[in-house]
Structure formats: C-alpha cells, structure tokens
Amino acid sequence: MAVPKKRQSKSRRNMRRAHDFVVPLKLQSCAQCQTMIPSHVVCPNCGYYHGRAMVPQEGE
C-alpha cells in the first residue's frame, strides 16, 4: 500500500479544501405571493410555478 513520504503542508491541505465550502441557496420571490423560494421550484405557499397552478390549494 502506498504511504506518503512527506507530510503535506497546511497551505497545500487548505488549497485542496478550497472547494468544499457550502454555497447558500439563491432565492427569488414568487410572482403570486412574493414568498422567497429557490428558482425552478413550485412555491410551497401558493402552489404556483411560472404563473400556473401546479398544486391545487385547499378550498378551490
């Protein structure tokens, strides 16, 4: 089994981990109810997606 000959420096270790951070979601407001939702997702509040009702609401 291969074993590293030298210890990796903190700089090299941190450069390798530079892409491991968590990116926050990009939110946009729903056209119907102005709730902040991720793009390309049906609104959980009103059930609309691109101006069309995708999920029927209770009472309709």
Biopython code that builds the backbone (N, CA, C, O; Angstrom):
import numpy as np
from Bio.PDB.StructureBuilder import StructureBuilder

atoms = [
    (1, "MET", "N", (0.839, -1.180, 0.000)),
    (1, "MET", "CA", (0.000, 0.000, 0.000)),
    (1, "MET", "C", (0.889, 1.250, 0.000)),
    (1, "MET", "O", (1.904, 1.292, 0.694)),
    (2, "ALA", "N", (0.506, 2.257, -0.774)),
    (2, "ALA", "CA", (1.304, 3.472, -0.871)),
    (2, "ALA", "C", (1.176, 4.305, 0.400)),
    (2, "ALA", "O", (0.084, 4.479, 0.941)),
    (3, "VAL", "N", (2.298, 4.809, 0.856)),
    (3, "VAL", "CA", (2.340, 5.642, 2.050)),
    (3, "VAL", "C", (3.039, 6.944, 1.678)),
    (3, "VAL", "O", (4.083, 6.906, 1.027)),
    (4, "PRO", "N", (2.489, 8.112, 2.078)),
    (4, "PRO", "CA", (3.146, 9.370, 1.744)),
    (4, "PRO", "C", (4.515, 9.472, 2.413)),
    (4, "PRO", "O", (4.681, 9.125, 3.583)),
    (5, "LYS", "N", (5.480, 9.952, 1.653)),
    (5, "LYS", "CA", (6.849, 10.068, 2.179)),
    (5, "LYS", "C", (7.006, 11.302, 3.059)),
    (5, "LYS", "O", (7.726, 11.268, 4.057)),
    (6, "LYS", "N", (6.330, 12.398, 2.689)),
    (6, "LYS", "CA", (6.422, 13.650, 3.437)),
    (6, "LYS", "C", (5.031, 14.111, 3.858)),
    (6, "LYS", "O", (4.027, 13.791, 3.221)),
    (7, "ARG", "N", (5.005, 14.861, 4.933)),
    (7, "ARG", "CA", (3.755, 15.426, 5.417)),
    (7, "ARG", "C", (3.347, 16.595, 4.535)),
    (7, "ARG", "O", (4.187, 17.411, 4.154)),
    (8, "GLN", "N", (2.044, 16.683, 4.204)),
    (8, "GLN", "CA", (1.572, 17.812, 3.391)),
    (8, "GLN", "C", (1.467, 19.058, 4.264)),
    (8, "GLN", "O", (1.051, 18.991, 5.420)),
    (9, "SER", "N", (1.849, 20.183, 3.695)),
    (9, "SER", "CA", (1.814, 21.443, 4.443)),
    (9, "SER", "C", (0.369, 21.896, 4.649)),
    (9, "SER", "O", (-0.543, 21.440, 3.960)),
    (10, "LYS", "N", (0.181, 22.793, 5.599)),
    (10, "LYS", "CA", (-1.161, 23.344, 5.860)),
    (10, "LYS", "C", (-1.672, 24.109, 4.649)),
    (10, "LYS", "O", (-2.869, 24.103, 4.363)),
    (11, "SER", "N", (-0.765, 24.766, 3.941)),
    (11, "SER", "CA", (-1.149, 25.527, 2.754)),
    (11, "SER", "C", (-1.702, 24.598, 1.672)),
    (11, "SER", "O", (-2.745, 24.888, 1.085)),
    (12, "ARG", "N", (-1.022, 23.497, 1.406)),
    (12, "ARG", "CA", (-1.463, 22.552, 0.373)),
    (12, "ARG", "C", (-2.788, 21.892, 0.780)),
    (12, "ARG", "O", (-3.676, 21.702, -0.051)),
    (13, "ARG", "N", (-2.909, 21.548, 2.063)),
    (13, "ARG", "CA", (-4.143, 20.948, 2.573)),
    (13, "ARG", "C", (-5.318, 21.915, 2.400)),
    (13, "ARG", "O", (-6.394, 21.518, 1.952)),
    (14, "ASN", "N", (-5.105, 23.187, 2.759)),
    (14, "ASN", "CA", (-6.171, 24.179, 2.673)),
    (14, "ASN", "C", (-6.529, 24.509, 1.230)),
    (14, "ASN", "O", (-7.691, 24.792, 0.936)),
    (15, "MET", "N", (-5.556, 24.479, 0.326)),
    (15, "MET", "CA", (-5.860, 24.705, -1.089)),
    (15, "MET", "C", (-6.721, 23.571, -1.648)),
    (15, "MET", "O", (-7.597, 23.809, -2.478)),
    (16, "ARG", "N", (-6.475, 22.354, -1.200)),
    (16, "ARG", "CA", (-7.282, 21.222, -1.641)),
    (16, "ARG", "C", (-8.726, 21.365, -1.142)),
    (16, "ARG", "O", (-9.660, 20.975, -1.843)),
    (17, "ARG", "N", (-8.911, 21.906, 0.033)),
    (17, "ARG", "CA", (-10.235, 22.050, 0.627)),
    (17, "ARG", "C", (-10.958, 23.332, 0.219)),
    (17, "ARG", "O", (-12.035, 23.621, 0.740)),
    (18, "ALA", "N", (-10.391, 24.093, -0.692)),
    (18, "ALA", "CA", (-10.958, 25.391, -1.066)),
    (18, "ALA", "C", (-12.335, 25.268, -1.695)),
    (18, "ALA", "O", (-13.114, 26.220, -1.635)),
    (19, "HIS", "N", (-12.666, 24.119, -2.302)),
    (19, "HIS", "CA", (-13.948, 23.947, -2.985)),
    (19, "HIS", "C", (-14.973, 23.201, -2.139)),
    (19, "HIS", "O", (-16.047, 22.868, -2.640)),
    (20, "ASP", "N", (-14.676, 22.933, -0.883)),
    (20, "ASP", "CA", (-15.565, 22.142, -0.028)),
    (20, "ASP", "C", (-16.567, 22.982, 0.748)),
    (20, "ASP", "O", (-17.334, 22.438, 1.542)),
    (21, "PHE", "N", (-16.582, 24.307, 0.537)),
    (21, "PHE", "CA", (-17.470, 25.170, 1.306)),
    (21, "PHE", "C", (-18.920, 25.010, 0.839)),
    (21, "PHE", "O", (-19.165, 24.553, -0.277)),
    (22, "VAL", "N", (-19.867, 25.381, 1.680)),
    (22, "VAL", "CA", (-21.291, 25.298, 1.382)),
    (22, "VAL", "C", (-21.739, 26.609, 0.756)),
    (22, "VAL", "O", (-21.469, 27.686, 1.288)),
    (23, "VAL", "N", (-22.422, 26.512, -0.375)),
    (23, "VAL", "CA", (-22.902, 27.697, -1.089)),
    (23, "VAL", "C", (-24.347, 27.968, -0.675)),
    (23, "VAL", "O", (-25.161, 27.046, -0.715)),
    (24, "PRO", "N", (-24.703, 29.202, -0.277)),
    (24, "PRO", "CA", (-26.086, 29.488, 0.096)),
    (24, "PRO", "C", (-27.007, 29.425, -1.116)),
    (24, "PRO", "O", (-26.584, 29.697, -2.240)),
    (25, "LEU", "N", (-28.271, 29.064, -0.883)),
    (25, "LEU", "CA", (-29.257, 28.985, -1.960)),
    (25, "LEU", "C", (-29.533, 30.367, -2.527)),
    (25, "LEU", "O", (-29.572, 31.351, -1.789)),
    (26, "LYS", "N", (-29.723, 30.439, -3.833)),
    (26, "LYS", "CA", (-30.115, 31.687, -4.476)),
    (26, "LYS", "C", (-31.639, 31.715, -4.500)),
    (26, "LYS", "O", (-32.273, 30.897, -5.165)),
    (27, "LEU", "N", (-32.212, 32.651, -3.779)),
    (27, "LEU", "CA", (-33.662, 32.732, -3.654)),
    (27, "LEU", "C", (-34.222, 33.849, -4.527)),
    (27, "LEU", "O", (-33.554, 34.849, -4.787)),
    (28, "GLN", "N", (-35.455, 33.659, -4.971)),
    (28, "GLN", "CA", (-36.165, 34.703, -5.704)),
    (28, "GLN", "C", (-37.592, 34.718, -5.192)),
    (28, "GLN", "O", (-38.053, 33.742, -4.601)),
    (29, "SER", "N", (-38.297, 35.822, -5.416)),
    (29, "SER", "CA", (-39.650, 35.927, -4.891)),
    (29, "SER", "C", (-40.648, 35.298, -5.850)),
    (29, "SER", "O", (-40.488, 35.382, -7.068)),
    (30, "CYS", "N", (-41.672, 34.674, -5.300)),
    (30, "CYS", "CA", (-42.752, 34.069, -6.074)),
    (30, "CYS", "C", (-43.571, 35.191, -6.710)),
    (30, "CYS", "O", (-43.836, 36.209, -6.071)),
    (31, "ALA", "N", (-43.969, 35.007, -7.967)),
    (31, "ALA", "CA", (-44.728, 36.039, -8.673)),
    (31, "ALA", "C", (-46.131, 36.208, -8.110)),
    (31, "ALA", "O", (-46.714, 37.285, -8.233)),
    (32, "GLN", "N", (-46.688, 35.166, -7.491)),
    (32, "GLN", "CA", (-48.050, 35.214, -6.970)),
    (32, "GLN", "C", (-48.115, 35.768, -5.546)),
    (32, "GLN", "O", (-48.878, 36.693, -5.267)),
    (33, "CYS", "N", (-47.301, 35.192, -4.639)),
    (33, "CYS", "CA", (-47.445, 35.535, -3.214)),
    (33, "CYS", "C", (-46.220, 36.231, -2.626)),
    (33, "CYS", "O", (-46.227, 36.566, -1.442)),
    (34, "GLN", "N", (-45.167, 36.459, -3.415)),
    (34, "GLN", "CA", (-43.947, 37.165, -3.004)),
    (34, "GLN", "C", (-43.153, 36.425, -1.925)),
    (34, "GLN", "O", (-42.341, 37.044, -1.237)),
    (35, "THR", "N", (-43.367, 35.120, -1.761)),
    (35, "THR", "CA", (-42.575, 34.325, -0.830)),
    (35, "THR", "C", (-41.220, 34.027, -1.461)),
    (35, "THR", "O", (-41.146, 33.772, -2.662)),
    (36, "MET", "N", (-40.157, 34.054, -0.678)),
    (36, "MET", "CA", (-38.830, 33.752, -1.197)),
    (36, "MET", "C", (-38.668, 32.238, -1.348)),
    (36, "MET", "O", (-38.790, 31.494, -0.374)),
    (37, "ILE", "N", (-38.387, 31.781, -2.600)),
    (37, "ILE", "CA", (-38.234, 30.360, -2.894)),
    (37, "ILE", "C", (-37.024, 30.177, -3.812)),
    (37, "ILE", "O", (-36.624, 31.125, -4.488)),
    (38, "PRO", "N", (-36.428, 28.965, -3.850)),
    (38, "PRO", "CA", (-35.366, 28.697, -4.824)),
    (38, "PRO", "C", (-35.934, 28.729, -6.239)),
    (38, "PRO", "O", (-37.124, 28.479, -6.430)),
    (39, "SER", "N", (-35.105, 29.031, -7.225)),
    (39, "SER", "CA", (-35.586, 29.065, -8.597)),
    (39, "SER", "C", (-35.880, 27.650, -9.083)),
    (39, "SER", "O", (-35.301, 26.687, -8.578)),
    (40, "HIS", "N", (-36.777, 27.518, -10.062)),
    (40, "HIS", "CA", (-37.187, 26.253, -10.662)),
    (40, "HIS", "C", (-37.850, 25.317, -9.656)),
    (40, "HIS", "O", (-37.685, 24.100, -9.738)),
    (41, "VAL", "N", (-38.596, 25.876, -8.712)),
    (41, "VAL", "CA", (-39.284, 25.093, -7.691)),
    (41, "VAL", "C", (-40.711, 25.602, -7.574)),
    (41, "VAL", "O", (-40.946, 26.809, -7.625)),
    (42, "VAL", "N", (-41.680, 24.678, -7.416)),
    (42, "VAL", "CA", (-43.067, 25.073, -7.181)),
    (42, "VAL", "C", (-43.142, 25.729, -5.811)),
    (42, "VAL", "O", (-42.560, 25.230, -4.848)),
    (43, "CYS", "N", (-43.853, 26.838, -5.722)),
    (43, "CYS", "CA", (-43.966, 27.576, -4.461)),
    (43, "CYS", "C", (-44.725, 26.735, -3.437)),
    (43, "CYS", "O", (-45.848, 26.312, -3.710)),
    (44, "PRO", "N", (-44.139, 26.483, -2.264)),
    (44, "PRO", "CA", (-44.842, 25.696, -1.249)),
    (44, "PRO", "C", (-45.993, 26.464, -0.597)),
    (44, "PRO", "O", (-46.869, 25.857, 0.021)),
    (45, "ASN", "N", (-45.998, 27.789, -0.728)),
    (45, "ASN", "CA", (-47.027, 28.611, -0.099)),
    (45, "ASN", "C", (-48.306, 28.663, -0.934)),
    (45, "ASN", "O", (-49.397, 28.453, -0.404)),
    (46, "CYS", "N", (-48.184, 28.940, -2.237)),
    (46, "CYS", "CA", (-49.371, 29.100, -3.081)),
    (46, "CYS", "C", (-49.526, 28.002, -4.134)),
    (46, "CYS", "O", (-50.608, 27.863, -4.706)),
    (47, "GLY", "N", (-48.474, 27.214, -4.410)),
    (47, "GLY", "CA", (-48.566, 26.116, -5.359)),
    (47, "GLY", "C", (-48.408, 26.520, -6.812)),
    (47, "GLY", "O", (-48.732, 25.737, -7.704)),
    (48, "TYR", "N", (-47.915, 27.732, -7.074)),
    (48, "TYR", "CA", (-47.754, 28.206, -8.456)),
    (48, "TYR", "C", (-46.323, 28.005, -8.928)),
    (48, "TYR", "O", (-45.382, 28.028, -8.134)),
    (49, "TYR", "N", (-46.170, 27.806, -10.251)),
    (49, "TYR", "CA", (-44.862, 27.710, -10.897)),
    (49, "TYR", "C", (-44.980, 28.369, -12.255)),
    (49, "TYR", "O", (-45.773, 27.928, -13.086)),
    (50, "HIS", "N", (-44.213, 29.408, -12.496)),
    (50, "HIS", "CA", (-44.248, 30.188, -13.741)),
    (50, "HIS", "C", (-45.661, 30.657, -14.086)),
    (50, "HIS", "O", (-46.066, 30.600, -15.248)),
    (51, "GLY", "N", (-46.415, 31.122, -13.084)),
    (51, "GLY", "CA", (-47.741, 31.684, -13.321)),
    (51, "GLY", "C", (-48.851, 30.664, -13.484)),
    (51, "GLY", "O", (-49.992, 31.042, -13.747)),
    (52, "ARG", "N", (-48.549, 29.379, -13.334)),
    (52, "ARG", "CA", (-49.571, 28.339, -13.472)),
    (52, "ARG", "C", (-49.729, 27.589, -12.160)),
    (52, "ARG", "O", (-48.748, 27.332, -11.461)),
    (53, "ALA", "N", (-50.970, 27.237, -11.827)),
    (53, "ALA", "CA", (-51.226, 26.487, -10.597)),
    (53, "ALA", "C", (-50.816, 25.032, -10.806)),
    (53, "ALA", "O", (-51.397, 24.341, -11.643)),
    (54, "MET", "N", (-49.834, 24.564, -10.062)),
    (54, "MET", "CA", (-49.362, 23.182, -10.165)),
    (54, "MET", "C", (-49.947, 22.312, -9.077)),
    (54, "MET", "O", (-50.231, 21.135, -9.302)),
    (55, "VAL", "N", (-50.129, 22.881, -7.895)),
    (55, "VAL", "CA", (-50.656, 22.134, -6.761)),
    (55, "VAL", "C", (-51.994, 22.762, -6.391)),
    (55, "VAL", "O", (-52.041, 23.944, -6.053)),
    (56, "PRO", "N", (-53.078, 22.000, -6.448)),
    (56, "PRO", "CA", (-54.371, 22.598, -6.072)),
    (56, "PRO", "C", (-54.398, 22.929, -4.577)),
    (56, "PRO", "O", (-53.997, 22.126, -3.735)),
    (57, "GLN", "N", (-54.882, 24.132, -4.278)),
    (57, "GLN", "CA", (-54.953, 24.585, -2.894)),
    (57, "GLN", "C", (-56.257, 24.104, -2.253)),
    (57, "GLN", "O", (-57.243, 23.842, -2.943)),
    (58, "GLU", "N", (-56.244, 23.995, -0.936)),
    (58, "GLU", "CA", (-57.454, 23.593, -0.198)),
    (58, "GLU", "C", (-58.497, 24.697, -0.319)),
    (58, "GLU", "O", (-58.181, 25.877, -0.167)),
    (59, "GLY", "N", (-59.734, 24.314, -0.591)),
    (59, "GLY", "CA", (-60.816, 25.274, -0.711)),
    (59, "GLY", "C", (-61.080, 25.685, -2.154)),
    (59, "GLY", "O", (-62.001, 26.461, -2.407)),
    (60, "GLU", "N", (-60.307, 25.192, -3.094)),
    (60, "GLU", "CA", (-60.543, 25.538, -4.502)),
    (60, "GLU", "C", (-61.320, 24.447, -5.174)),
    (60, "GLU", "O", (-61.621, 24.547, -6.363)),
]
sb = StructureBuilder()
sb.init_structure("model")
sb.init_model(0)
sb.init_chain("A")
sb.init_seg("    ")
for serial, (resi, resn, name, xyz) in enumerate(atoms, 1):
    if name == "N":
        sb.init_residue(resn, " ", resi, " ")
    sb.init_atom(name, np.array(xyz, "f"), 0.0, 1.0, " ", f" {name:<3s}", serial, name[0])
structure = sb.get_structure()
